[in-house]
Amino acid sequence: AQSVTQLDSHVSVSEGTPVLLRCNYSSSYSPSLFWYVQHPNKGLQLLLKYTSAATLVKGINGFEAEFKKSETSFHLTKPSAHMSDAAEYFCVVSDGIWTGFQKLVFGTGTRLLVSP
Amino acid sequence: GAVVSQHPSWVICKSGTSVKIECRSLDFQATTMFWYRQFPKQSLMLMATSNEGSKATYEQGVEKDKFLINHASLTLSTLTVTSAHPEDSSFYICSAQGRDEQYFGPGTRLTVT
């Protein structure tokens, strides 16, 4: 079975400083890993995904994440936070097996707060 | 990108009544759609996988007679909460499987009084 652990329920940063949102995963298979962002009253948006290609994955809005198998981690980073980055972020794992669709398992989420 | 809509965005119903939530893929066809439930300040829990033209597959612990899912076309899946009770109050989110990723709707806030 797959699972993800998001180590921080809340992360507070100042605008212009780096962002680090931590995620550890557990999977019986070679996993696919995702980061989604949820803004209030909007659907979840995919930031980036890892599917066994390059271990450093670049996503939208300047975010990136590095897949580290030895540490079973997939932390999300951004060099410089913007006020618009304030939202809920979910680390998500799938078993990587494509059968026409993939079932996703969500972490508990990390709320990113950005102060001016 | 692909767009998924949900209707209504919020609904209040009385205990014992049923409420239907629609999930539509607006610019693509989706053989598979998913229904999730999100409790306040918590994660999304997969309730069921909905396949067009066949019965939905429910996750363990989800009552299929309580949460009726119909996926009658490649662009529409519906979730009906039957005989709703206050404990069914929650945020319900659907997603549609695209070619490479799932696209999520904005969610429906259900309040049962």
Chai-1 contact restraints between the chains, C-beta under 6 A:
chainA,res_idxA,chainB,res_idxB,connection_type,confidence,min_distance_angstrom,max_distance_angstrom,comment,restraint_id
A,K42,B,P106,contact,1.0,0.0,6.0,A-B,restraint_1
A,G43,B,F104,contact,1.0,0.0,6.0,A-B,restraint_2
A,G43,B,G105,contact,1.0,0.0,6.0,A-B,restraint_3
A,G43,B,P106,contact,1.0,0.0,6.0,A-B,restraint_4
A,L44,B,F104,contact,1.0,0.0,6.0,A-B,restraint_5
A,L46,B,E101,contact,1.0,0.0,6.0,A-B,restraint_6
A,F101,B,T32,contact,1.0,0.0,6.0,A-B,restraint_7
A,F101,B,Q97,contact,1.0,0.0,6.0,A-B,restraint_8
A,F106,B,S43,contact,1.0,0.0,6.0,A-B,restraint_9
A,F106,B,L44,contact,1.0,0.0,6.0,A-B,restraint_10
A,T108,B,S43,contact,1.0,0.0,6.0,A-B,restraint_11
A,G109,B,S43,contact,1.0,0.0,6.0,A-B,restraint_12
